[in-house]
């Protein structure tokens, strides 16, 4: 079982560049989300989606865009990278956000902006 | 919003039980209590969750206080692979997102 797959695992960007972090899940989950984790801190929600065509902002959405054209994929776009976006990014999914179901996380994408 | 409070860090000896506490005094009646853990350089993984009754699974047990204002994650026999950050999370509204605090860093000593 692939579960939640994130690519790339590591990336170095220059300030001002744009890029897309890819996230795919093969569990037919409705709910997908992106978190960022800064050193020594917990995870903070960036954007989430409760189904194809539906997205919403989380706690720290500025500087990021998302779209959900299919159930499987939930890419995260950095529009103009800044050093403050240096972080580890985790994609997550669950069957539904409307109950206590388990959330499954990807292995993370380490992003450095110089 | 209901919040959780956990100790920043705890230590345990290998093969001994570990009790990880979590306070959530403002929990509401529909909030599930979830525990996740994050091993070094990995994404968080599900450990256990419950609503009112104590819960057991192959990884751990969850003891929930009668008033639900606190809970304890119990690892029955700690191994070195259990060294991780453990997060206690409330699903603070039906249908809302998970909110992660800083968690408890568990060190397991051989």
Backbone of each chain as ProteinMPNN parsed JSONL, in Angstrom:
{"seq_chain_A": "XXXXXXXXXXXXXXXXXXXXXXXXXXXXXXXXXXXXXXXXXXXXXXXXXXXXXXXXXXXXXXXXXXXXXXXXXXXXXXXXXXXXXXXXXXXXXXXXXXXXXXXXXXXXXXXXXX", "coords_chain_A": {"N_chain_A": [[0.834, -1.193, 0.0], [0.609, 2.172, -0.946], [-0.251, 4.506, 0.402], [0.086, 7.761, 1.614], [1.787, 9.784, -0.526], [4.529, 11.861, -0.959], [6.251, 14.248, -2.936], [8.87, 16.53, -3.939], [11.293, 14.869, -1.761], [13.371, 16.343, -0.717], [14.31, 19.732, -1.222], [15.879, 22.614, -2.503], [15.46, 26.014, -2.757], [15.727, 29.197, -4.391], [15.25, 32.486, -3.113], [12.221, 33.929, -4.095], [11.701, 32.176, -6.154], [9.328, 29.842, -7.55], [7.48, 26.872, -6.732], [6.094, 23.546, -6.715], [4.84, 21.354, -4.353], [4.162, 17.993, -4.402], [1.397, 15.849, -3.631], [-0.08, 12.75, -3.159], [-2.662, 10.363, -2.67], [-3.779, 7.007, -2.259], [-6.042, 5.946, -1.15], [-8.621, 6.621, -1.482], [-9.526, 8.793, -0.009], [-11.513, 11.421, 1.29], [-10.712, 13.729, 2.628], [-7.995, 15.922, 2.664], [-4.892, 17.463, 3.568], [-2.426, 20.027, 4.208], [0.427, 20.515, 6.204], [2.861, 22.485, 7.945], [6.013, 22.208, 9.563], [8.06, 23.699, 11.767], [11.387, 23.906, 13.145], [11.54, 22.187, 16.235], [8.893, 22.622, 16.843], [5.306, 22.15, 16.885], [2.968, 20.876, 14.405], [1.569, 23.001, 11.933], [-1.41, 23.97, 10.361], [-1.815, 24.52, 6.908], [-3.399, 24.552, 4.43], [-6.498, 22.95, 3.583], [-8.65, 20.316, 2.323], [-11.9, 19.146, 1.751], [-12.886, 17.565, -0.177], [-12.937, 16.801, -3.72], [-12.495, 19.69, -5.66], [-12.996, 21.423, -3.577], [-11.544, 23.595, -1.36], [-9.893, 25.05, 1.49], [-8.665, 27.55, 3.791], [-6.118, 27.139, 6.26], [-4.39, 27.612, 9.327], [-2.021, 29.002, 8.648], [-1.97, 30.225, 5.85], [-0.829, 32.099, 4.092], [1.107, 32.878, 1.232], [0.951, 30.482, 0.015], [-0.69, 28.285, -2.303], [-3.398, 26.081, -3.126], [-5.0, 23.364, -4.855], [-7.638, 21.134, -5.757], [-8.232, 19.016, -7.906], [-8.702, 16.367, -8.374], [-9.708, 13.444, -6.488], [-7.474, 12.083, -5.593], [-5.151, 13.717, -5.632], [-3.367, 16.496, -4.218], [-1.849, 19.159, -4.594], [0.597, 21.491, -3.351], [1.38, 24.807, -3.76], [4.08, 27.007, -3.792], [4.236, 30.363, -4.136], [6.057, 32.534, -4.387], [8.944, 31.988, -3.209], [10.127, 32.416, 0.123], [12.635, 32.96, 2.67], [11.421, 32.494, 5.145], [9.744, 30.43, 4.656], [11.159, 28.16, 4.797], [11.101, 24.959, 5.905], [9.642, 21.875, 7.137], [7.373, 20.041, 5.298], [4.257, 18.48, 5.536], [1.955, 16.297, 4.112], [-1.382, 15.167, 4.533], [-4.049, 12.777, 4.934], [-7.463, 11.684, 5.321], [-10.308, 9.492, 5.707], [-12.653, 10.905, 6.114], [-13.44, 14.184, 7.273], [-15.41, 14.436, 9.019], [-15.716, 12.878, 11.271], [-14.209, 10.871, 13.857], [-12.03, 9.755, 12.515], [-8.884, 8.219, 11.633], [-5.964, 10.042, 10.749], [-3.709, 9.997, 8.083], [-0.307, 10.434, 7.453], [2.097, 11.744, 5.127], [5.609, 11.202, 4.378], [7.005, 13.535, 4.506], [8.351, 16.645, 3.24], [11.338, 18.233, 2.846], [12.129, 21.525, 2.798], [14.259, 24.088, 1.804], [14.842, 27.504, 1.68], [16.862, 29.792, 0.189]], "CA_chain_A": [[0.0, 0.0, 0.0], [1.431, 3.368, -1.012], [-0.666, 5.458, 1.426], [0.247, 9.158, 1.22], [3.102, 9.931, -1.154], [4.941, 13.241, -1.174], [7.475, 14.511, -3.683], [10.111, 15.817, -3.654], [11.611, 14.729, -0.345], [14.247, 17.465, -0.387], [14.348, 20.755, -2.252], [16.462, 23.91, -2.163], [14.957, 27.061, -3.649], [16.204, 30.558, -4.174], [14.191, 33.442, -2.79], [11.48, 34.405, -5.254], [11.315, 31.086, -7.046], [8.083, 29.141, -7.225], [7.555, 25.427, -6.905], [4.924, 22.792, -6.275], [5.012, 20.1, -3.619], [3.12, 17.075, -4.821], [0.868, 14.914, -2.649], [-1.065, 11.84, -3.721], [-3.071, 9.254, -1.794], [-4.464, 5.956, -3.011], [-6.991, 5.331, -0.219], [-9.944, 7.187, -1.776], [-9.89, 9.662, 1.108], [-12.113, 12.71, 0.956], [-10.058, 14.843, 3.311], [-6.545, 16.043, 2.542], [-4.412, 18.7, 4.173], [-0.986, 20.308, 4.252], [0.949, 21.127, 7.417], [4.285, 22.766, 7.995], [6.59, 22.028, 10.896], [9.325, 24.396, 11.964], [12.207, 23.179, 14.132], [11.143, 22.172, 17.64], [7.508, 23.044, 17.016], [4.276, 21.262, 16.377], [2.534, 21.094, 13.033], [0.574, 24.057, 11.713], [-2.199, 23.688, 9.171], [-1.698, 25.526, 5.857], [-4.644, 24.477, 3.67], [-7.102, 21.636, 3.61], [-9.702, 20.078, 1.34], [-12.836, 18.115, 2.192], [-13.311, 16.814, -1.341], [-12.492, 17.362, -4.995], [-13.063, 20.985, -5.98], [-13.256, 22.206, -2.366], [-10.365, 23.847, -0.527], [-10.071, 26.117, 2.47], [-7.431, 27.963, 4.451], [-5.864, 26.755, 7.636], [-3.844, 28.611, 10.242], [-0.93, 29.781, 8.048], [-2.106, 30.027, 4.402], [-0.215, 33.125, 3.251], [2.251, 32.463, 0.439], [0.692, 29.134, -0.52], [-1.95, 28.002, -2.99], [-3.702, 24.672, -3.326], [-6.147, 23.018, -5.687], [-8.019, 19.717, -5.61], [-8.979, 18.673, -9.116], [-9.06, 14.954, -8.267], [-9.705, 12.946, -5.111], [-6.175, 11.532, -5.22], [-4.026, 14.649, -5.619], [-3.548, 17.767, -3.497], [-0.559, 19.845, -4.661], [0.803, 22.754, -2.622], [2.226, 25.699, -4.553], [4.703, 28.178, -3.198], [4.128, 31.327, -5.219], [7.314, 33.276, -4.457], [9.533, 31.449, -1.984], [10.819, 33.303, 1.055], [13.363, 32.178, 3.691], [10.51, 32.118, 6.228], [9.05, 29.203, 4.271], [12.034, 27.022, 5.079], [10.349, 24.153, 6.865], [9.282, 20.537, 6.681], [5.973, 20.057, 4.91], [3.607, 17.174, 5.592], [0.625, 16.126, 3.554], [-2.13, 14.192, 5.308], [-5.384, 12.485, 4.42], [-8.307, 10.772, 6.085], [-11.518, 9.13, 4.97], [-13.571, 12.03, 6.204], [-13.155, 15.084, 8.392], [-16.633, 14.578, 9.804], [-15.79, 11.964, 12.405], [-12.936, 10.729, 14.559], [-11.165, 8.833, 11.787], [-7.442, 8.362, 11.649], [-5.301, 10.809, 9.703], [-2.471, 9.368, 7.615], [0.648, 11.447, 7.023], [3.214, 11.406, 4.283], [6.907, 11.171, 5.047], [7.514, 14.892, 4.639], [9.202, 17.274, 2.223], [12.22, 19.207, 3.499], [12.326, 22.643, 1.893], [15.148, 25.161, 2.246], [14.822, 28.672, 0.81], [18.082, 30.567, 0.471]], "C_chain_A": [[0.868, 1.241, 0.0], [1.042, 4.347, 0.078], [-0.603, 6.871, 0.889], [1.669, 9.338, 0.712], [3.385, 11.39, -1.44], [6.207, 13.291, -2.008], [7.631, 16.012, -3.898], [10.326, 15.671, -2.151], [12.492, 15.884, 0.133], [14.261, 18.451, -1.55], [15.009, 22.012, -1.695], [15.995, 24.91, -3.211], [15.676, 28.371, -3.373], [15.004, 31.455, -3.873], [13.547, 33.954, -4.077], [11.075, 33.322, -6.241], [9.977, 30.503, -6.603], [8.293, 27.646, -7.411], [6.272, 24.794, -6.389], [5.371, 21.532, -5.553], [3.839, 19.2, -3.981], [2.697, 16.173, -3.669], [-0.187, 14.056, -3.322], [-1.388, 10.762, -2.696], [-3.917, 8.273, -2.606], [-5.517, 5.25, -2.168], [-8.413, 5.842, -0.424], [-10.44, 8.067, -0.629], [-10.468, 10.967, 0.609], [-11.261, 13.881, 1.442], [-8.556, 14.793, 3.083], [-6.121, 17.4, 3.088], [-2.905, 18.815, 4.054], [-0.667, 20.999, 5.569], [2.398, 21.519, 7.171], [4.768, 22.619, 9.428], [7.949, 22.694, 10.942], [10.084, 23.724, 13.1], [11.705, 23.312, 15.56], [9.704, 22.538, 17.896], [6.557, 21.976, 16.52], [3.896, 21.615, 14.953], [1.478, 22.188, 12.967], [-0.092, 23.844, 10.367], [-2.108, 24.832, 8.176], [-3.007, 25.634, 5.086], [-5.207, 23.075, 3.827], [-8.216, 21.56, 2.574], [-10.596, 18.948, 1.838], [-13.398, 17.32, 1.024], [-12.839, 17.501, -2.601], [-13.248, 18.658, -5.282], [-13.303, 21.893, -4.801], [-11.964, 22.354, -1.572], [-10.664, 24.979, 0.436], [-8.749, 26.381, 3.171], [-7.358, 27.419, 5.852], [-5.297, 27.917, 8.418], [-2.827, 29.536, 9.574], [-0.956, 29.682, 6.531], [-1.313, 30.988, 3.521], [1.041, 32.621, 2.548], [2.092, 31.107, -0.215], [-0.658, 29.087, -1.24], [-2.144, 26.507, -3.094], [-4.854, 24.552, -4.311], [-6.434, 21.542, -5.485], [-8.892, 19.343, -6.8], [-9.4, 17.201, -9.121], [-9.084, 14.561, -6.795], [-8.297, 12.587, -4.66], [-5.105, 12.574, -4.942], [-4.354, 15.974, -4.942], [-2.21, 18.512, -3.492], [-0.555, 21.16, -3.893], [1.793, 23.603, -3.403], [2.769, 26.827, -3.706], [4.84, 29.214, -4.32], [5.424, 32.084, -5.454], [8.044, 32.978, -3.148], [10.282, 32.511, -1.184], [11.549, 32.455, 2.091], [12.47, 31.736, 4.845], [9.715, 30.856, 5.908], [9.95, 27.972, 4.341], [11.404, 26.214, 6.195], [10.252, 22.725, 6.339], [7.778, 20.536, 6.436], [5.425, 18.634, 4.904], [2.229, 17.257, 4.967], [-0.076, 15.033, 4.352], [-3.484, 13.938, 4.662], [-6.143, 11.625, 5.412], [-9.595, 10.54, 5.31], [-12.496, 10.294, 4.947], [-13.156, 12.916, 7.366], [-14.322, 15.099, 9.379], [-16.793, 13.557, 10.907], [-14.39, 11.814, 12.998], [-11.928, 9.864, 13.844], [-9.697, 9.21, 11.846], [-6.976, 9.224, 10.49], [-3.981, 10.118, 9.367], [-1.571, 10.454, 7.043], [1.652, 10.875, 6.036], [4.522, 11.511, 5.052], [7.558, 12.549, 5.149], [8.364, 15.332, 3.458], [10.004, 18.374, 2.906], [12.544, 20.306, 2.499], [13.225, 23.688, 2.539], [15.087, 26.274, 1.216], [16.009, 29.561, 1.175], [18.01, 31.932, -0.199]], "O_chain_A": [[1.763, 1.373, 0.835], [1.928, 4.982, 0.65], [-1.166, 7.163, -0.166], [2.634, 9.079, 1.431], [2.589, 12.075, -2.08], [7.121, 12.489, -1.821], [6.628, 16.714, -4.028], [9.614, 16.287, -1.358], [12.361, 16.342, 1.268], [14.229, 18.054, -2.715], [14.739, 22.422, -0.567], [16.124, 24.67, -4.411], [16.165, 28.615, -2.27], [13.889, 31.201, -4.329], [14.232, 34.356, -5.018], [10.195, 33.537, -7.076], [9.556, 30.648, -5.456], [9.173, 27.215, -8.156], [5.472, 25.439, -5.711], [6.171, 20.75, -6.067], [2.678, 19.594, -3.878], [3.516, 15.78, -2.839], [-1.086, 14.576, -3.982], [-0.518, 10.306, -1.954], [-4.661, 8.659, -3.507], [-5.852, 4.095, -2.428], [-9.306, 5.536, 0.366], [-11.631, 8.082, -0.32], [-9.985, 11.549, -0.362], [-11.112, 14.889, 0.752], [-7.92, 13.757, 3.282], [-6.892, 18.36, 3.071], [-2.204, 17.829, 3.828], [-1.36, 21.92, 6.001], [3.071, 20.962, 6.305], [4.029, 22.873, 10.38], [8.874, 22.294, 10.236], [9.482, 23.044, 13.931], [11.47, 24.421, 16.041], [9.316, 22.747, 19.045], [6.947, 21.033, 15.832], [4.445, 22.548, 14.367], [0.607, 22.285, 13.832], [0.568, 23.574, 9.364], [-2.3, 25.99, 8.546], [-3.65, 26.684, 5.088], [-4.486, 22.134, 4.16], [-8.664, 22.569, 2.029], [-10.105, 17.915, 2.294], [-14.288, 16.49, 1.209], [-12.391, 18.647, -2.563], [-14.472, 18.719, -5.166], [-13.765, 23.02, -4.977], [-11.363, 21.362, -1.16], [-11.582, 25.77, 0.218], [-7.838, 25.554, 3.15], [-8.366, 27.257, 6.541], [-5.674, 29.069, 8.201], [-2.77, 30.723, 9.893], [-0.037, 29.098, 5.956], [-1.138, 30.728, 2.33], [1.92, 32.022, 3.168], [2.988, 30.636, -0.915], [-1.621, 29.745, -0.848], [-1.175, 25.749, -3.145], [-5.582, 25.512, -4.565], [-5.551, 20.786, -5.08], [-10.12, 19.35, -6.718], [-10.356, 16.834, -9.803], [-8.538, 15.272, -5.952], [-7.953, 12.759, -3.49], [-4.234, 12.349, -4.102], [-5.459, 16.502, -5.07], [-1.507, 18.496, -2.482], [-1.572, 21.848, -3.801], [2.913, 23.17, -3.676], [2.031, 27.513, -2.999], [5.49, 28.956, -5.333], [5.844, 32.256, -6.598], [7.804, 33.616, -2.123], [10.967, 33.373, -1.734], [11.122, 31.334, 2.369], [12.733, 30.705, 5.463], [9.082, 30.279, 6.793], [9.535, 26.87, 3.981], [11.197, 26.718, 7.299], [10.718, 22.414, 5.243], [7.006, 20.984, 7.283], [6.031, 17.714, 4.352], [1.446, 18.162, 5.253], [0.564, 14.081, 4.798], [-4.003, 14.783, 3.932], [-5.55, 10.928, 6.235], [-9.93, 11.282, 4.387], [-13.082, 10.624, 3.915], [-12.578, 12.433, 8.339], [-14.23, 15.704, 10.447], [-17.893, 13.383, 11.432], [-13.487, 12.577, 12.653], [-11.049, 9.288, 14.485], [-9.332, 10.362, 12.077], [-7.52, 9.151, 9.388], [-3.236, 9.708, 10.257], [-2.011, 11.287, 6.251], [2.011, 9.699, 6.093], [4.536, 11.866, 6.23], [8.575, 12.696, 5.826], [8.999, 14.526, 2.778], [9.445, 19.316, 3.468], [13.164, 20.047, 1.468], [12.989, 24.119, 3.668], [15.257, 26.031, 0.022], [16.141, 30.017, 2.311], [18.941, 32.728, -0.079]]}, "seq_chain_B": "XXXXXXXXXXXXXXXXXXXXXXXXXXXXXXXXXXXXXXXXXXXXXXXXXXXXXXXXXXXXXXXXXXXXXXXXXXXXXXXXXXXXXXXXXXXXXXXXXXXXXXXXXXXXXX", "coords_chain_B": {"N_chain_B": [[-11.73, 27.612, 21.995], [-10.936, 24.269, 22.646], [-8.07, 23.298, 24.4], [-4.978, 21.48, 24.78], [-2.701, 20.379, 27.327], [0.548, 19.352, 27.787], [3.406, 17.721, 29.28], [6.693, 18.973, 28.508], [8.8, 17.184, 28.108], [9.714, 13.753, 28.751], [11.213, 10.965, 30.421], [12.056, 7.524, 30.139], [12.822, 4.202, 31.185], [13.986, 1.475, 29.245], [11.76, -1.194, 28.513], [10.107, -0.674, 30.636], [6.897, 0.487, 31.919], [5.243, 3.374, 30.527], [3.71, 6.411, 31.28], [2.001, 8.853, 29.794], [0.874, 12.009, 30.332], [-2.035, 14.12, 29.716], [-3.673, 17.148, 29.811], [-6.894, 18.483, 29.448], [-8.882, 20.559, 30.109], [-10.979, 22.085, 29.13], [-12.479, 20.575, 27.447], [-15.071, 19.564, 25.203], [-18.292, 17.908, 25.002], [-18.434, 16.473, 22.607], [-15.899, 16.126, 21.705], [-13.339, 14.119, 20.473], [-10.524, 12.41, 21.849], [-7.352, 12.287, 20.691], [-4.311, 10.557, 20.059], [-1.177, 10.967, 18.663], [2.038, 10.093, 17.349], [5.379, 11.13, 16.612], [8.062, 9.965, 15.069], [11.63, 10.454, 14.79], [12.444, 12.474, 12.005], [10.212, 11.699, 10.524], [6.754, 11.572, 9.397], [3.869, 12.301, 11.474], [2.24, 9.597, 13.215], [-0.674, 7.649, 13.739], [-1.737, 6.735, 16.996], [-3.731, 6.123, 19.004], [-7.22, 6.596, 19.821], [-10.035, 8.02, 21.601], [-13.28, 8.464, 23.186], [-14.965, 8.452, 25.585], [-14.7, 6.094, 27.102], [-12.102, 3.924, 28.364], [-9.501, 2.805, 26.181], [-7.958, 0.232, 24.288], [-5.275, -0.841, 22.209], [-3.023, -2.492, 19.917], [-0.763, -1.005, 20.137], [-0.898, 0.731, 22.355], [-2.51, 1.912, 25.405], [-5.319, 3.9, 26.296], [-6.249, 5.896, 28.839], [-8.987, 7.5, 30.12], [-10.061, 10.15, 32.072], [-12.822, 10.24, 34.374], [-14.281, 12.645, 34.32], [-13.402, 13.574, 31.952], [-11.494, 15.545, 31.685], [-8.869, 15.085, 31.613], [-6.368, 12.852, 30.29], [-4.504, 9.811, 29.805], [-1.867, 8.421, 28.086], [-0.751, 5.182, 27.764], [2.088, 3.347, 27.471], [2.866, 0.089, 27.491], [5.233, -1.313, 27.707], [8.053, 0.1, 27.245], [10.074, 0.561, 24.372], [13.188, 1.134, 22.621], [12.443, 2.048, 20.17], [10.194, 3.466, 20.67], [10.853, 6.022, 21.289], [10.029, 9.274, 20.749], [8.093, 12.167, 19.68], [5.14, 12.792, 21.318], [1.837, 13.527, 20.667], [-1.047, 14.92, 22.027], [-4.286, 15.399, 21.079], [-7.224, 17.247, 20.526], [-10.209, 16.815, 18.797], [-11.622, 19.521, 18.233], [-14.053, 20.537, 17.423], [-16.875, 19.122, 15.887], [-16.023, 17.871, 12.872], [-13.951, 19.634, 12.488], [-10.511, 20.625, 11.928], [-7.454, 18.888, 12.835], [-5.473, 20.089, 15.49], [-2.234, 20.609, 16.284], [-0.223, 20.666, 19.149], [2.904, 21.429, 20.864], [3.597, 18.944, 21.978], [4.89, 16.0, 23.784], [8.177, 15.133, 24.308], [9.476, 12.023, 24.312], [12.004, 10.22, 25.784], [13.773, 7.203, 25.666], [15.605, 5.181, 27.69], [18.3, 2.905, 27.448]], "CA_chain_B": [[-11.216, 26.361, 21.468], [-10.372, 23.398, 23.668], [-6.629, 23.14, 24.247], [-4.367, 20.427, 25.582], [-1.436, 20.704, 27.977], [1.374, 18.168, 28.002], [4.787, 18.045, 29.68], [7.576, 19.118, 27.352], [9.619, 15.994, 27.904], [9.696, 12.697, 29.757], [12.196, 9.904, 30.22], [11.658, 6.214, 30.623], [13.774, 3.133, 30.94], [13.519, 0.449, 28.328], [10.981, -2.305, 29.049], [9.239, -0.234, 31.721], [5.718, 1.195, 31.416], [5.316, 4.829, 30.435], [2.408, 7.08, 31.363], [2.117, 10.199, 29.235], [-0.363, 12.704, 30.702], [-2.54, 15.221, 28.905], [-4.793, 17.861, 30.427], [-7.793, 19.168, 28.499], [-9.953, 20.924, 31.044], [-12.096, 22.745, 28.432], [-12.983, 19.642, 26.448], [-16.524, 19.535, 25.08], [-18.841, 16.566, 25.002], [-18.282, 15.779, 21.326], [-14.484, 16.065, 21.327], [-12.545, 12.91, 20.604], [-9.142, 12.583, 22.285], [-6.484, 11.538, 19.792], [-2.86, 10.564, 20.31], [-0.298, 10.666, 17.55], [3.438, 10.227, 17.699], [6.238, 11.46, 15.488], [9.424, 9.48, 15.176], [12.564, 11.402, 14.16], [12.473, 12.621, 10.541], [9.054, 11.055, 9.905], [5.469, 12.197, 9.651], [3.151, 11.748, 12.618], [1.466, 8.38, 12.989], [-1.772, 7.436, 14.674], [-1.501, 5.796, 18.095], [-4.976, 5.664, 19.596], [-8.153, 7.677, 20.131], [-11.197, 7.601, 22.371], [-14.253, 9.505, 23.501], [-15.265, 8.435, 27.022], [-14.219, 4.874, 27.763], [-10.704, 3.55, 28.138], [-9.322, 2.118, 24.912], [-6.708, -0.513, 24.137], [-4.946, -1.446, 20.926], [-1.756, -3.222, 19.977], [0.327, -0.073, 20.407], [-0.975, 1.455, 23.616], [-3.816, 2.061, 26.051], [-5.722, 5.275, 26.589], [-7.088, 5.998, 30.023], [-9.676, 8.793, 30.103], [-10.651, 10.452, 33.374], [-14.282, 10.194, 34.355], [-14.789, 13.958, 33.912], [-12.803, 13.792, 30.628], [-10.624, 16.709, 31.674], [-7.496, 14.64, 31.429], [-6.219, 11.488, 29.786], [-3.141, 9.291, 29.913], [-1.457, 7.408, 27.134], [0.068, 4.204, 28.459], [2.878, 2.374, 26.716], [2.994, -0.922, 28.541], [6.621, -1.755, 27.831], [8.734, 1.001, 26.312], [11.252, 0.109, 23.648], [13.949, 2.259, 22.068], [11.713, 2.555, 18.999], [9.101, 4.337, 21.116], [11.359, 7.387, 21.479], [9.328, 10.086, 19.757], [7.257, 13.223, 20.241], [3.767, 12.309, 21.425], [0.885, 14.626, 20.621], [-2.42, 14.725, 22.477], [-5.033, 16.329, 20.229], [-8.678, 17.178, 20.581], [-10.994, 17.231, 17.628], [-12.347, 20.418, 19.114], [-15.427, 20.703, 16.958], [-17.229, 18.079, 14.955], [-15.698, 18.248, 11.51], [-12.846, 20.573, 12.386], [-9.2, 20.049, 11.679], [-6.577, 18.581, 13.956], [-4.548, 21.146, 15.889], [-1.097, 20.001, 16.984], [0.598, 21.46, 20.047], [4.317, 21.018, 20.833], [3.735, 17.543, 22.339], [5.85, 15.539, 24.796], [9.298, 14.372, 23.747], [9.78, 10.862, 25.158], [13.302, 9.577, 25.614], [13.802, 5.868, 26.256], [16.992, 4.881, 28.021], [18.559, 1.456, 27.439]], "C_chain_B": [[-10.602, 25.535, 22.6], [-8.894, 23.173, 23.381], [-6.158, 21.985, 25.108], [-3.053, 20.927, 26.164], [-0.698, 19.418, 28.261], [2.74, 18.594, 28.532], [5.673, 18.111, 28.452], [8.355, 17.85, 27.071], [9.443, 15.024, 29.056], [10.771, 11.672, 29.397], [11.65, 8.606, 30.76], [12.799, 5.247, 30.381], [13.143, 2.082, 30.031], [12.834, -0.681, 29.102], [10.153, -1.941, 30.281], [8.008, 0.458, 31.144], [5.931, 2.705, 31.438], [3.904, 5.384, 30.458], [2.584, 8.523, 30.916], [0.819, 10.949, 29.512], [-0.741, 13.81, 29.722], [-3.723, 15.848, 29.639], [-5.594, 18.585, 29.352], [-9.043, 19.574, 29.25], [-11.154, 21.561, 30.348], [-12.692, 21.855, 27.351], [-14.514, 19.692, 26.403], [-16.996, 18.091, 24.895], [-18.636, 15.778, 23.722], [-16.831, 15.661, 20.88], [-13.916, 14.67, 21.527], [-11.139, 13.286, 21.072], [-8.274, 11.674, 21.424], [-5.051, 11.622, 20.28], [-2.143, 10.151, 19.028], [1.133, 10.728, 18.075], [4.24, 10.464, 16.434], [7.652, 10.982, 15.782], [10.351, 10.453, 14.459], [12.529, 11.318, 12.638], [11.335, 11.872, 9.842], [7.8, 11.885, 10.152], [4.804, 11.584, 10.869], [2.408, 10.473, 12.239], [0.453, 8.218, 14.113], [-1.363, 6.442, 15.754], [-2.83, 5.235, 18.585], [-5.922, 6.852, 19.718], [-9.346, 7.13, 20.89], [-12.099, 8.779, 22.671], [-14.512, 9.567, 25.001], [-14.647, 7.236, 27.732], [-12.74, 4.657, 27.481], [-10.61, 2.675, 26.884], [-7.982, 1.391, 24.906], [-6.519, -0.888, 22.676], [-3.547, -2.033, 21.038], [-0.589, -2.307, 20.33], [0.307, 0.45, 21.835], [-2.365, 1.325, 24.232], [-4.062, 3.533, 26.314], [-6.673, 5.238, 27.77], [-7.666, 7.406, 30.08], [-10.323, 9.005, 31.462], [-12.169, 10.502, 33.263], [-14.899, 11.521, 33.915], [-14.247, 14.395, 32.555], [-11.9, 15.013, 30.577], [-9.155, 16.339, 31.586], [-7.499, 13.223, 30.873], [-4.755, 11.095, 29.904], [-2.919, 8.234, 28.849], [-0.496, 6.468, 27.853], [0.767, 3.299, 27.441], [3.282, 1.311, 27.717], [4.43, -1.363, 28.773], [7.432, -0.974, 26.807], [9.921, 0.309, 25.652], [11.971, 1.341, 23.099], [13.223, 2.881, 20.882], [10.529, 3.433, 19.374], [9.563, 5.766, 21.396], [10.82, 8.271, 20.357], [8.701, 11.277, 20.47], [5.823, 12.734, 20.191], [2.825, 13.502, 21.539], [-0.481, 14.16, 21.112], [-3.263, 15.794, 21.789], [-6.521, 16.127, 20.454], [-9.252, 17.557, 19.224], [-12.029, 18.21, 18.178], [-13.739, 20.798, 18.647], [-15.698, 19.604, 15.952], [-16.939, 18.561, 13.538], [-14.558, 19.224, 11.378], [-11.513, 19.83, 12.218], [-8.466, 19.718, 12.968], [-5.653, 19.75, 14.215], [-3.461, 20.509, 16.744], [-0.423, 21.021, 17.883], [2.043, 20.984, 19.958], [4.554, 19.571, 21.257], [4.722, 17.283, 23.46], [6.936, 14.729, 24.112], [9.653, 13.268, 24.73], [11.15, 10.309, 24.792], [13.248, 8.228, 26.316], [15.256, 5.474, 26.44], [17.214, 3.38, 28.049], [18.97, 0.947, 28.817]], "O_chain_B": [[-9.837, 26.056, 23.412], [-8.514, 22.888, 22.245], [-6.842, 21.563, 26.04], [-2.38, 21.778, 25.582], [-1.233, 18.504, 28.889], [3.186, 19.709, 28.264], [5.446, 17.401, 27.473], [8.549, 17.484, 25.912], [9.079, 15.401, 30.17], [11.175, 11.537, 28.242], [10.877, 8.589, 31.718], [13.631, 5.444, 29.495], [11.935, 1.847, 30.057], [13.266, -1.067, 30.188], [9.559, -2.821, 30.903], [8.048, 0.96, 30.021], [6.688, 3.236, 32.25], [3.017, 4.9, 29.755], [3.243, 9.316, 31.589], [-0.23, 10.576, 28.988], [0.1, 14.356, 29.008], [-4.657, 15.152, 30.036], [-5.029, 19.219, 28.46], [-10.12, 19.009, 29.055], [-12.246, 21.579, 30.916], [-13.345, 22.35, 26.433], [-15.169, 19.844, 27.435], [-16.197, 17.183, 24.662], [-18.66, 14.547, 23.741], [-16.558, 15.151, 19.793], [-14.001, 14.106, 22.618], [-10.628, 14.353, 20.73], [-8.437, 10.453, 21.425], [-4.631, 12.632, 20.845], [-2.459, 9.136, 18.406], [1.403, 11.337, 19.11], [3.847, 10.061, 15.339], [8.344, 11.532, 16.639], [9.897, 11.207, 13.599], [12.577, 10.231, 12.061], [11.482, 11.457, 8.693], [7.783, 12.778, 10.999], [5.138, 10.465, 11.259], [2.0, 10.294, 11.092], [0.69, 8.595, 15.261], [-0.721, 5.432, 15.467], [-3.036, 4.021, 18.583], [-5.473, 7.998, 19.718], [-9.639, 5.936, 20.837], [-11.74, 9.935, 22.446], [-14.306, 10.608, 25.625], [-14.13, 7.363, 28.842], [-12.202, 5.145, 26.488], [-11.522, 1.909, 26.574], [-6.996, 1.882, 25.456], [-7.483, -1.214, 21.983], [-2.961, -2.067, 22.12], [0.458, -2.778, 20.774], [1.356, 0.6, 22.462], [-3.266, 0.713, 23.659], [-3.13, 4.309, 26.526], [-7.747, 4.639, 27.715], [-6.925, 8.389, 30.086], [-11.05, 8.14, 31.95], [-12.723, 10.77, 32.196], [-15.916, 11.534, 33.221], [-14.596, 15.468, 32.063], [-11.573, 15.472, 29.482], [-8.296, 17.216, 31.493], [-8.488, 12.496, 30.969], [-3.881, 11.944, 30.08], [-3.684, 7.277, 28.73], [0.464, 6.917, 28.479], [0.126, 2.591, 26.665], [3.971, 1.607, 28.692], [4.805, -1.738, 29.884], [7.488, -1.348, 25.636], [10.668, -0.429, 26.294], [11.431, 2.447, 23.113], [13.358, 4.074, 20.613], [9.927, 4.072, 18.512], [8.743, 6.628, 21.708], [11.107, 8.053, 19.18], [8.764, 11.39, 21.694], [5.343, 12.309, 19.14], [2.997, 14.37, 22.395], [-1.0, 13.137, 20.666], [-2.967, 16.982, 21.913], [-7.011, 15.002, 20.559], [-8.81, 18.518, 18.594], [-13.141, 17.827, 18.539], [-14.524, 21.335, 19.428], [-14.787, 19.203, 15.228], [-17.531, 19.531, 13.065], [-14.217, 19.616, 10.262], [-11.42, 18.609, 12.347], [-8.812, 20.203, 14.045], [-5.108, 20.338, 13.282], [-3.739, 19.941, 17.8], [-0.086, 22.119, 17.438], [2.376, 20.208, 19.063], [5.601, 19.01, 20.937], [5.314, 18.208, 24.017], [6.65, 13.753, 23.419], [10.081, 13.541, 25.851], [11.415, 9.974, 23.637], [12.737, 8.122, 27.43], [16.035, 5.435, 25.488], [16.401, 2.649, 28.615], [19.223, -0.246, 28.984]]}, "name": "protein", "num_of_chains": 2, "seq": "XXXXXXXXXXXXXXXXXXXXXXXXXXXXXXXXXXXXXXXXXXXXXXXXXXXXXXXXXXXXXXXXXXXXXXXXXXXXXXXXXXXXXXXXXXXXXXXXXXXXXXXXXXXXXXXXXXXXXXXXXXXXXXXXXXXXXXXXXXXXXXXXXXXXXXXXXXXXXXXXXXXXXXXXXXXXXXXXXXXXXXXXXXXXXXXXXXXXXXXXXXXXXXXXXXXXXXXXXXXXXXXX"}
